[in-house]
Amino acid sequence: MSDTQYDRDLDIAMQMADAARAAALPYFRAPLVVENKLDGGFDPVTAADRAAEQAMRDILERHRPDDGICGEEFGNKASTSGREWVLDPVDGTRAFIAGLPTWTVLIALADQGVPKIGVIDQPHNGERFIGWPGGACYQRGAERIELRNESENPITDAIMATTDPYLFEGDEGPIFQQLRNRVRLCRYGYDAYAYAMIAAGSIDLVVESGLQKYDVAALIPVVEGAGGRVTNWSGGPAHEGGQVIAAANAEIHSAAIEILKPAAR
Amino acid sequence: MSDTQYDRDLDIAMQMADAARAAALPYFRAPLVVENKLDGGFDPVTAADRAAEQAMRDILERHRPDDGICGEEFGNKASTSGREWVLDPVDGTRAFIAGLPTWTVLIALADQGVPKIGVIDQPHNGERFIGWPGGACYQRGAERIELRNESENPITDAIMATTDPYLFEGDEGPIFQQLRNRVRLCRYGYDAYAYAMIAAGSIDLVVESGLQKYDVAALIPVVEGAGGRVTNWSGGPAHEGGQVIAAANAEIHSAAIEILKPAAR
């Protein structure tokens, strides 16, 4: 896969993704007990989330006891190695409970805070998108394809995606509409899967807001390993979450930043 | 699959779906020549659309020469049998060109104008949803599951889907927002796949507008075969397209109609 210092980490990440797949899939399209984590807002937590995160933590406990863990369901474990695994066991929980095969398992390894390897796994389709410093690939069963987005599209030809156009707050909303009117077409509802499609070369731009660290950490090595760019709306680092923009090339990235900047926080 | 008069028609429909799958898949996530059918609006037509529809027409030419055909790409062939096949070779062309595995091949057989059997096929995932008078099933490889939506959810617990919240026109927009505020959550961007999820029991309600006959004909036998309801926004027949509502049960259906009725055309 690569000759980097991260080879053995990638092996661990593959084991984690396999384990999360096996843990989560039995709950997909099965009757679910959906709980509300928050009073008021709807934030579904399913048994799938917990089972998948626990399966990944078990592997880290065995093979990487000194690394930190930041997981959506079971919180933080401090690092004594300078490295941290950032886990979202089911990204796109709403898609999951709606039976839609675009939820994903997200795994990132951050070194001194910066995500270095990332995995976006879709268990039902058997699809896995993997990124590391300088490269990215797609695996499905025996199929393995190197990913490199060589799009030279300008922003007016861009295919954009965002999870939910109603998630933007305050001045983000009208600014997003400006951007939507500038691109060729916009799709909704794909969560992390849309970022994998930037790596695969079929989506050019993803713009979101209000993301958590565990929503975004795994996406960065995948998109950037395939040649794309991921930043916040000011052009700074995105790996802590918040307002995120991911683009297939530098031209689309800077054209989108130009429009979004007035609403950057 | 069933003991109805439609058994042999279902066999033909399976052959057609297999042929369409084989014809369309090579174009998925491959560099595409996207043309504009309309001046102005963006209406992509791909080689996949044409190849898939031609493959299905070839089978009908051999096995059902007297039946009519209504296809998105190659237009109408008159019926001399009172029966008509309604074909949408790639429903969700925008999802297709964005690399998202939620486009589908749609096949319906209408008898005296009324859709009796329907197929929703997702080639990349290998998923097929099939409906006939009184039944519906899901097939994926060797897996076969009978579909029956027994949801007793009220509308306030409903998971709703629509392809694009910006597709509604005039008074449809604000009325849709009322409905969106009434349900538990709303997902976007799934085209016919969302209707298959009603049959599968994981989505409760789909509301759309501006559909063509070939967008909707195949969905009706699948949703209704699994126990759901499909009508227009006034509660009348939906198989000619236009404003469409599909619901998991009668309670959700009538609650949604109550809200949508003022914008019914």
Contacts between the chains, C-beta under 8 A, distances in Angstrom:
chain1	res1	chain2	res2	distance
A	29	B	200	6.1
A	29	B	201	7.7
A	29	B	202	5.8
A	42	B	184	6.5
A	42	B	185	5.9
A	94	B	185	5.7
A	94	B	187	6.5
A	95	B	187	6.7
A	97	B	159	7.0
A	97	B	202	7.0
A	98	B	159	5.1
A	98	B	161	7.0
A	98	B	185	7.8
A	98	B	187	5.4
A	98	B	197	6.3
A	98	B	202	5.4
A	98	B	203	5.3
A	99	B	197	4.5
A	99	B	200	5.4
A	99	B	201	7.6
A	99	B	202	2.8
A	99	B	203	6.5
A	100	B	102	7.2
A	100	B	187	6.7
A	100	B	190	6.3
A	100	B	193	7.3
A	100	B	197	6.7
A	100	B	202	7.8
A	101	B	101	6.7
A	101	B	102	7.6
A	101	B	125	6.0
A	102	B	100	7.2
A	102	B	101	7.6
A	102	B	102	7.0
A	124	B	125	7.2
A	125	B	101	6.0
A	125	B	124	7.2
A	125	B	125	5.4
A	159	B	97	6.9
A	159	B	98	5.1
A	161	B	98	7.0
A	164	B	188	7.1
A	165	B	165	6.5
A	165	B	166	7.8
A	165	B	188	7.6
A	166	B	165	7.8
A	184	B	42	6.4
A	185	B	42	6.0
A	185	B	94	5.7
A	185	B	98	7.8
A	187	B	94	6.4
A	187	B	95	6.7
A	187	B	98	5.4
A	187	B	100	6.7
A	187	B	188	8.0
A	187	B	189	5.0
A	188	B	164	7.1
A	188	B	165	7.6
A	188	B	187	8.0
A	188	B	188	3.4
A	188	B	189	4.4
A	189	B	187	4.9
A	189	B	188	4.4
A	189	B	189	4.3
A	189	B	190	6.9
A	190	B	100	6.3
A	190	B	189	6.9
A	193	B	100	7.3
A	197	B	98	6.3
A	197	B	99	4.5
A	197	B	100	6.7
A	200	B	29	6.1
A	200	B	99	5.3
A	201	B	29	7.7
A	201	B	99	7.6
A	202	B	29	5.8
A	202	B	97	7.0
A	202	B	98	5.4
A	202	B	99	2.8
A	202	B	100	7.8
A	203	B	98	5.3
A	203	B	99	6.5
